[in-house]
Amino acid sequence: MVKTFEETCRLLNYELYLLHTISKALKGTFNEDFILKLTLTGLTANGALGLSRASVFYYDREKALIYGKAGIGPYNEDEALEIWSDLSRKSIPLESYLQHAVEGSVTIQKFPEKVCDIVINIDELPPENYFKRVIAERKIFHLTDISEENFGLPKEIRDIFVPSEIIILPLSSSRNVIGIIMADNAFHYNPVDESTLRLVSLLSIQTGIALENARNHNVIKRQLEELRELHSAMEILQEEFIKKEKLSTIGKMASYFVHEIKNPLVTVGGFAKRITESEDINIIKRDAGIILKEIKKFEQILGKLSGFTLLSPSKVERVSLVETVKEVIDFFELEFSRKHINIQIDIKENVYMKAERVQIFEVLFNLVSNSVESMKTGTIKITGAKEAFFVKITVSDTGKGIPSENIPRVTEPFFSTKTGGFGLGLFIVENIIENYGGKMEVSSAENRGTAVTVYLPA
């Protein structure tokens, strides 16, 4: 039957409207099942294209299998009559119809179930079989003359399709054949013309693009989830690592303090016992002096422990740099004399800082102590001046210096190259300075000396 010009225009307008409506809906989703249902529903919408049923078969290249993925439409004439008479009475607009059908309320279960039961080994199909040809040739096939003797389709397909016109075409991504779309005009029996074939091809292209985008989106989503899981796992590992580091540090501290306390404790115990057993006042005085000396060692050890664990200031006051430097020098006076160390002080003005006096003493004490320990003789120079909003303090010496490879590690706790050293000094200094919002710099050259500069807010 030849269509009039008006009928042709009306059908063309509907086809364009259908293509636009489905394309717009496909762009708004990354749900693979929704994409397939939307495409199949559009192909069979109200029978306007003359198509009664449609189905999608996926192609697994590695396993050489074709298997049913989705289908829509009636299984027999009774179901067809029931569906289409109901839809014609409701006069549902296309957008509503598509949404209504995709949600499953007009989808008959038997046909889709039969489609999804199909699994075909493509290697077992003869070369002329249309399912094998559509994968290999990637083109559309329109079958109009079908008989039992020359069907050209797998037996599994013949079991669910009734004699009718059939369209078979590839469902492709930008790179590969994803599967096959198959539709027929069973129960409508309206001839499938060229315009319908073009529309089906265009819908197939849109569906392939949408499926590829959905798969890429899902891959990216899965990778992001894996990254989040990896990030969470790394955070847990980092926490465990920090815990182990803390335990290791605590263990080293315990070993350090046990070692340091053991010797004076044994000495104190020994001489205390001798005092209780002796009546000679000279021996008692001598042993008491030794005990007093060992007790001072205890005080130094406890001071180091306090400096290590209580780095945050508790009492901020106005601290004079000159006065603090003098206190530190007085403490090392005997050591300077014993090693013939020349001490130079260059503080141009009486600079003040807002800090805890004990902590500033601790900073200078550790810096001077490191210099003294690195020298047999030589010069220690302490300079101080105000620079902008900071007080710059430098303690330099002419000692043996630090190897260049060790400079980045000098502030690590328990890192030391000194015999019997435990590497707490510069660690304590850096932490105190950073707690005030300052910074520390270390420069050194082997056999020439070391200079440590600290910047404290004025």
C-alpha positions as CSV (number, residue, x, y, z in Angstrom):
1,M,0.0,0.0,0.0
2,V,1.5,3.3,-1.1
3,K,1.5,6.1,1.5
4,T,0.3,9.5,0.6
5,F,2.5,12.6,0.9
6,E,0.7,13.7,4.1
7,E,1.1,10.2,5.7
8,T,4.8,10.2,4.8
9,C,5.3,13.6,6.4
10,R,3.3,12.6,9.5
11,L,5.4,9.5,9.9
12,L,8.6,11.3,9.3
13,N,7.7,13.9,12.0
14,Y,6.8,11.2,14.4
15,E,10.1,9.4,13.7
16,L,12.1,12.6,14.3
17,Y,10.1,13.3,17.5
18,L,10.7,9.7,18.7
19,L,14.5,9.9,17.9
20,H,14.8,13.2,19.7
21,T,12.8,12.1,22.8
22,I,14.8,8.8,23.2
23,S,18.2,10.6,22.5
24,K,17.4,13.2,25.2
25,A,16.5,10.4,27.7
26,L,19.6,8.4,26.9
27,K,21.9,11.4,27.6
28,G,20.4,11.7,31.1
29,T,21.4,8.3,32.4
30,F,24.3,6.0,33.1
31,N,22.1,3.0,34.0
32,E,22.8,0.2,31.5
33,D,19.4,-1.6,32.1
34,F,17.5,1.7,31.8
35,I,19.3,2.4,28.5
36,L,18.3,-1.0,27.0
37,K,14.7,-0.8,28.2
38,L,14.4,2.8,26.9
39,T,15.7,1.8,23.4
40,L,13.5,-1.3,23.1
41,T,10.5,0.6,24.4
42,G,11.1,3.3,21.8
43,L,11.3,0.8,19.0
44,T,8.0,-0.7,19.8
45,A,6.2,2.5,21.0
46,N,2.5,2.2,20.1
47,G,3.5,0.1,17.1
48,A,4.1,3.4,15.2
49,L,7.1,2.0,13.5
50,G,5.4,-1.2,12.6
51,L,7.5,-3.1,15.1
52,S,5.9,-5.3,17.7
53,R,8.8,-6.8,19.7
54,A,12.5,-6.0,20.2
55,S,15.4,-7.6,22.0
56,V,19.1,-7.1,22.7
57,F,21.7,-9.9,22.7
58,Y,25.1,-9.2,24.1
59,Y,28.3,-10.5,22.5
60,D,31.1,-12.0,24.6
61,R,34.1,-12.0,22.2
62,E,36.5,-13.9,24.6
63,K,34.0,-16.8,25.2
64,A,32.5,-16.5,21.6
65,L,29.0,-16.4,23.1
66,I,25.8,-14.5,22.2
67,Y,23.3,-14.3,25.1
68,G,20.0,-12.6,25.6
69,K,20.2,-9.4,27.7
70,A,16.8,-7.7,27.4
71,G,13.5,-7.9,25.5
72,I,10.1,-6.2,25.3
73,G,6.8,-7.1,23.7
74,P,4.1,-9.7,23.8
75,Y,4.8,-13.4,23.5
76,N,1.7,-14.3,21.5
77,E,-1.4,-12.7,19.9
78,D,-3.5,-12.8,23.0
79,E,-1.0,-10.8,25.0
80,A,-0.6,-8.4,22.0
81,L,-4.3,-7.7,21.9
82,E,-4.5,-7.1,25.6
83,I,-1.5,-4.7,25.7
84,W,-2.3,-2.6,22.7
85,S,-6.0,-2.3,23.3
86,D,-5.2,-1.0,26.8
87,L,-2.7,1.5,25.5
88,S,-5.0,2.8,22.8
89,R,-7.7,3.5,25.4
90,K,-5.3,5.4,27.6
91,S,-3.8,7.6,24.8
92,I,-0.5,8.1,26.8
93,P,1.9,10.8,25.4
94,L,5.2,9.5,24.2
95,E,7.3,10.7,27.1
96,S,4.9,9.3,29.6
97,Y,4.6,6.1,27.6
98,L,8.4,5.6,27.6
99,Q,8.7,6.2,31.3
100,H,5.6,4.0,32.0
101,A,7.0,1.2,29.9
102,V,10.5,1.4,31.2
103,E,9.3,1.2,34.8
104,G,7.9,-2.2,33.8
105,S,4.1,-1.7,34.0
106,V,3.5,-2.5,30.3
107,T,6.3,-5.1,30.0
108,I,5.0,-8.7,29.7
109,Q,7.4,-11.0,31.5
110,K,7.3,-14.1,29.3
111,F,9.0,-12.8,26.2
112,P,11.8,-11.0,28.0
113,E,12.4,-14.2,30.1
114,K,12.6,-16.3,27.0
115,V,15.1,-13.8,25.4
116,C,17.3,-13.9,28.6
117,D,17.3,-17.7,28.5
118,I,19.1,-17.8,25.1
119,V,22.8,-18.6,25.0
120,I,24.4,-19.2,21.6
121,N,27.9,-20.4,20.7
122,I,28.8,-18.3,17.7
123,D,31.5,-20.7,16.6
124,E,28.9,-23.4,16.1
125,L,26.8,-21.2,13.7
126,P,27.3,-21.7,10.0
127,P,28.8,-18.8,8.0
128,E,25.5,-17.8,6.4
129,N,23.7,-17.5,9.8
130,Y,22.6,-13.9,10.2
131,F,23.7,-13.7,13.9
132,K,27.2,-14.6,12.8
133,R,27.1,-12.3,9.8
134,V,25.9,-9.3,11.7
135,I,28.9,-9.6,14.1
136,A,31.4,-10.1,11.3
137,E,30.0,-7.6,8.7
138,R,28.6,-5.0,11.1
139,K,25.6,-4.1,8.9
140,I,21.8,-4.2,9.2
141,F,19.8,-7.2,7.8
142,H,16.1,-6.9,6.9
143,L,14.6,-10.4,6.5
144,T,11.2,-10.4,4.7
145,D,11.0,-13.9,3.1
146,I,11.3,-16.3,5.9
147,S,10.5,-20.0,5.7
148,E,11.2,-23.0,7.9
149,E,13.6,-24.3,5.3
150,N,15.6,-21.1,4.9
151,F,15.4,-19.2,8.1
152,G,19.1,-18.2,8.5
153,L,18.7,-17.8,12.3
154,P,19.8,-20.0,15.3
155,K,17.2,-22.5,16.5
156,E,17.0,-20.7,19.8
157,I,15.8,-17.6,18.0
158,R,13.3,-19.4,15.8
159,D,11.7,-20.9,18.9
160,I,10.5,-17.5,20.2
161,F,9.9,-15.6,16.9
162,V,6.8,-16.0,14.8
163,P,6.8,-15.7,11.0
164,S,7.2,-12.0,10.4
165,E,9.6,-9.4,9.1
166,I,12.7,-9.3,11.1
167,I,15.4,-6.6,11.5
168,I,18.9,-7.6,12.8
169,L,21.6,-5.1,13.3
170,P,24.8,-4.6,15.3
171,L,24.9,-2.7,18.6
172,S,28.3,-1.1,18.6
173,S,30.5,1.1,20.7
174,S,33.2,3.4,19.1
175,R,35.6,0.4,19.1
176,N,33.7,-2.9,19.3
177,V,30.5,-4.8,18.6
178,I,28.7,-4.9,21.9
179,G,25.9,-7.1,20.7
180,I,22.8,-7.4,18.4
181,I,19.5,-5.7,18.3
182,M,16.6,-7.7,16.9
183,A,13.1,-6.6,16.2
184,D,10.0,-7.9,14.3
185,N,6.6,-6.8,13.2
186,A,4.8,-9.9,14.6
187,F,1.1,-9.2,15.4
188,H,1.2,-5.7,13.7
189,Y,2.2,-7.1,10.3
190,N,2.8,-3.6,9.1
191,P,5.6,-3.6,6.4
192,V,8.9,-2.3,7.6
193,D,10.1,0.4,5.2
194,E,13.4,2.2,4.6
195,S,12.6,5.1,6.9
196,T,12.0,2.6,9.8
197,L,15.3,0.9,9.0
198,R,17.1,4.3,9.1
199,L,15.5,5.2,12.4
200,V,16.4,1.8,13.9
201,S,20.0,2.3,12.8
202,L,20.2,5.8,14.3
203,L,18.7,4.5,17.6
204,S,21.2,1.7,17.6
205,I,24.1,4.2,17.3
206,Q,22.6,6.4,20.1
207,T,22.2,3.3,22.3
208,G,25.8,2.1,21.6
209,I,27.2,5.6,22.5
210,A,25.0,5.6,25.7
211,L,26.1,2.1,26.7
212,E,29.8,3.0,26.1
213,N,29.4,6.2,28.2
214,A,27.6,4.2,30.9
215,R,30.4,1.6,31.0
216,N,33.1,4.2,31.1
217,H,31.3,6.1,33.9
218,N,30.9,2.9,35.9
219,V,34.6,2.0,35.4
220,I,35.6,5.5,36.6
221,K,33.1,5.3,39.5
222,R,34.5,1.9,40.4
223,Q,38.1,3.2,40.2
224,L,37.2,6.2,42.3
225,E,35.7,3.8,44.9
226,E,38.8,1.7,44.8
227,L,40.9,4.8,45.2
228,R,38.8,5.9,48.2
229,E,39.2,2.4,49.7
230,L,42.9,2.5,49.0
231,H,43.1,6.0,50.6
232,S,41.2,4.7,53.7
233,A,43.5,1.7,53.9
234,M,46.6,3.9,53.6
235,E,45.2,6.2,56.3
236,I,44.8,3.1,58.5
237,L,48.3,1.9,57.7
238,Q,49.6,5.4,58.4
239,E,47.9,5.4,61.8
240,E,49.4,2.0,62.5
241,F,52.8,3.2,61.4
242,I,52.5,6.3,63.6
243,K,51.5,4.1,66.5
244,K,54.4,1.8,65.9
245,E,56.7,4.8,65.6
246,K,55.4,6.1,68.9
247,L,55.9,2.8,70.6
248,S,59.4,2.5,69.1
249,T,60.2,6.0,70.4
250,I,58.8,5.1,73.8
251,G,60.9,2.0,73.8
252,K,64.0,3.9,72.9
253,M,63.2,6.5,75.5
254,A,62.7,3.8,78.1
255,S,66.1,2.2,77.1
256,Y,67.8,5.6,77.2
257,F,66.5,6.5,80.7
258,V,67.0,3.0,82.1
259,H,70.6,3.1,80.9
260,E,71.2,6.7,82.1
261,I,69.5,6.1,85.5
262,K,71.1,2.7,86.2
263,N,74.7,3.9,86.6
264,P,74.0,6.7,89.1
265,L,71.5,4.6,90.9
266,V,74.0,1.8,91.4
267,T,76.5,4.4,92.5
268,V,74.1,6.1,94.9
269,G,73.1,2.7,96.4
270,G,76.7,1.6,96.8
271,F,77.9,4.8,98.5
272,A,74.7,5.1,100.6
273,K,75.5,1.6,101.9
274,R,79.1,2.5,102.7
275,I,77.9,5.6,104.7
276,T,75.6,3.5,106.8
277,E,78.5,1.1,107.5
278,S,81.2,3.8,108.1
279,E,82.0,5.9,111.2
280,D,84.8,7.9,109.6
281,I,83.4,11.4,109.0
282,N,85.9,12.1,106.2
283,I,84.7,9.0,104.3
284,I,81.1,9.9,105.0
285,K,81.6,13.4,103.6
286,R,83.4,12.1,100.5
287,D,80.7,9.5,99.8
288,A,77.9,12.0,100.4
289,G,79.6,14.4,97.9
290,I,79.6,11.6,95.3
291,I,76.0,10.9,96.0
292,L,75.1,14.6,95.6
293,K,77.0,14.6,92.3
294,E,75.0,11.5,91.1
295,I,71.7,13.1,92.2
296,K,72.6,16.1,90.0
297,K,72.9,13.6,87.1
298,F,69.4,12.5,88.0
299,E,68.1,16.0,87.8
300,Q,69.7,16.5,84.3
301,I,68.1,13.3,83.1
302,L,64.7,14.3,84.4
303,G,65.2,17.7,82.8
304,K,65.7,16.0,79.4
305,L,62.6,13.9,79.9
306,S,60.6,17.1,80.8
307,G,62.0,18.8,77.7
308,F,61.1,15.9,75.5
309,T,57.6,15.5,76.6
310,L,56.5,19.0,77.6
311,L,57.5,21.0,74.6
312,S,54.5,23.4,74.7
313,P,55.0,26.6,76.7
314,S,53.0,26.8,80.0
315,K,54.1,30.2,81.3
316,V,54.9,32.9,78.7
317,E,56.8,36.0,80.0
318,R,59.2,38.7,78.8
319,V,62.6,37.0,78.5
320,S,65.9,38.8,78.1
321,L,68.2,37.1,75.6
322,V,71.4,38.6,77.3
323,E,70.4,37.3,80.7
324,T,69.5,33.8,79.4
325,V,72.8,33.5,77.5
326,K,74.7,34.5,80.7
327,E,73.0,31.8,82.7
328,V,73.9,29.2,80.1
329,I,77.5,30.3,80.0
330,D,77.8,30.2,83.8
331,F,76.6,26.6,83.7
332,F,79.4,25.6,81.2
333,E,82.1,27.7,82.8
334,L,84.1,24.7,84.2
335,E,83.8,22.9,80.8
336,F,85.0,26.0,78.9
337,S,88.0,26.2,81.2
338,R,88.8,22.5,81.0
339,K,88.8,22.4,77.2
340,H,90.3,25.9,76.7
341,I,87.2,27.0,74.8
342,N,87.0,30.7,73.9
343,I,83.4,32.0,74.3
344,Q,82.4,35.1,72.3
345,I,79.1,36.9,72.7
346,D,77.8,39.4,70.1
347,I,74.4,40.7,71.1
348,K,74.2,44.3,70.0
349,E,71.2,45.3,72.1
350,N,69.2,43.8,75.0
351,V,66.6,41.9,72.9
352,Y,63.5,40.5,74.5
353,M,61.2,37.7,73.6
354,K,57.7,36.6,74.7
355,A,58.4,33.0,75.8
356,E,58.8,30.6,78.6
357,R,62.2,31.3,80.3
358,V,62.9,27.6,81.0
359,Q,62.4,26.7,77.3
360,I,64.6,29.5,76.0
361,F,67.3,28.3,78.5
362,E,66.7,24.7,77.2
363,V,67.2,25.8,73.6
364,L,70.5,27.6,74.3
365,F,71.7,25.0,76.7
366,N,71.3,22.2,74.0
367,L,73.0,24.3,71.3
368,V,76.0,25.2,73.5
369,S,76.2,21.6,74.8
370,N,76.3,20.2,71.3
371,S,79.1,22.7,70.4
372,V,81.1,21.8,73.6
373,E,80.8,18.1,72.9
374,S,82.0,18.5,69.3
375,M,85.2,20.3,70.3
376,K,88.5,19.5,71.9
377,T,89.3,23.2,71.9
378,G,88.4,26.3,69.9
379,T,85.8,29.0,69.8
380,I,82.0,29.2,70.4
381,K,80.3,32.3,69.3
382,I,76.7,33.4,70.3
383,T,75.1,36.2,68.3
384,G,71.7,37.7,68.7
385,A,69.8,40.5,67.0
386,K,66.3,41.6,66.1
387,E,65.3,41.1,62.4
388,A,61.8,42.4,61.5
389,F,59.4,40.5,63.7
390,F,61.9,37.9,64.8
391,V,64.9,37.5,67.1
392,K,67.7,35.7,65.3
393,I,70.0,33.7,67.5
394,T,73.1,31.8,66.2
395,V,75.4,29.5,68.0
396,S,78.4,28.6,66.0
397,D,81.6,26.6,66.8
398,T,84.9,25.5,65.4
399,G,84.3,21.9,66.2
400,K,84.5,18.8,64.0
401,G,81.4,19.6,62.1
402,I,78.6,17.3,60.7
403,P,78.9,15.2,57.6
404,S,76.7,16.6,54.8
405,E,74.6,13.4,54.5
406,N,73.7,13.6,58.2
407,I,72.5,17.2,58.3
408,P,68.9,16.4,57.2
409,R,68.7,13.9,60.1
410,V,70.1,15.9,63.0
411,T,66.6,16.8,64.3
412,E,65.4,13.2,64.3
413,P,64.8,11.9,67.8
414,F,67.5,9.4,68.9
415,F,69.7,10.1,65.9
416,S,73.3,10.8,67.1
417,T,76.8,10.2,65.8
418,K,78.3,10.9,69.3
419,T,79.5,8.0,71.4
420,G,76.9,7.6,74.1
421,G,74.7,10.3,72.6
422,F,70.9,9.8,72.3
423,G,70.1,12.5,69.8
424,L,67.4,14.4,71.7
425,G,69.0,17.9,71.8
426,L,68.2,19.3,68.4
427,F,64.9,17.4,68.3
428,I,63.9,19.3,71.5
429,V,65.2,22.6,70.1
430,E,63.3,22.3,66.8
431,N,60.0,21.4,68.5
432,I,60.2,24.2,71.0
433,I,61.0,26.7,68.2
434,E,58.2,25.5,66.0
435,N,55.7,25.6,68.9
436,Y,56.4,29.4,69.0
437,G,56.0,29.8,65.2
438,G,59.7,30.1,64.6
439,K,62.2,28.0,62.6
440,M,65.7,26.5,62.8
441,E,68.5,26.3,60.3
442,V,71.6,24.1,60.5
443,S,74.8,24.6,58.5
444,S,78.0,22.6,58.9
445,A,81.3,21.6,57.3
446,E,83.4,18.8,58.4
447,N,86.5,19.8,60.4
448,R,85.4,23.5,60.2
449,G,82.5,23.7,62.5
450,T,78.7,24.0,62.8
451,A,76.3,26.9,63.1
452,V,72.7,26.6,64.3
453,T,70.4,29.6,63.8
454,V,67.0,29.9,65.4
455,Y,64.3,32.5,64.7
456,L,61.9,33.3,67.5
457,P,59.0,35.8,67.4
458,A,60.2,39.0,69.0
